[in-house]
């Protein structure tokens, strides 16, 4: 369902009275957390004032009033800033909603994007593709693409579902959790290949959050192959060294070492250095 502000919410829920997003009660989780932060700030201010009082009597009432006024002004500015950011976020959501509606509604689309598995093409907007990727811009600025609407480009490395997820991200700026989890590795590779900076950050953030003993080697391999994910490589290596026994002594590591001998050497060396440092500390 869509409320009067243009926001989507689900059956059994209501729009937040502050920002308009979906909420179980009168306020959404984001606004509740914002209120808690403001309350914490106010509590901290009161605590500071109490501490000042216990140190001794205040001889200068004018200074005390000025300090109180300054604290209140700081809180007021913080609250105003929070409201301004909420308003900006609401405008951003409205903007992205209009982009998504254009994607779903086939409005003025002038390019067809075809997956590599002979799946159906998906209509899109050249301007949006170009704005999000310098590689797409180069492709679409070529003479071959300066054709009437309906021209087709092919992204051979993507399946239909992966391509749909990529385009959905370009129009929305985010993806449903289950769709991201399903396609994050493929999307991270596409983001690197087509230099889609926002998608690179989005995928890296998700991969960092999902790092575990089952996928650490795979994430390390991705970060080594695709240089956009240098932070992921560092964190994956640190995680592997911390959990080296549970990762190295597995059939998965044996296969990984055959395909990535240089990374296997790096893991071994880092493990030796870490063990030496531990012994020195003892």
Order of alpha helices (4+ residues) and beta strands (2+ residues): beta-beta-alpha-alpha-beta-beta-alpha-alpha-beta-alpha-alpha-alpha-alpha-alpha-alpha-alpha-alpha
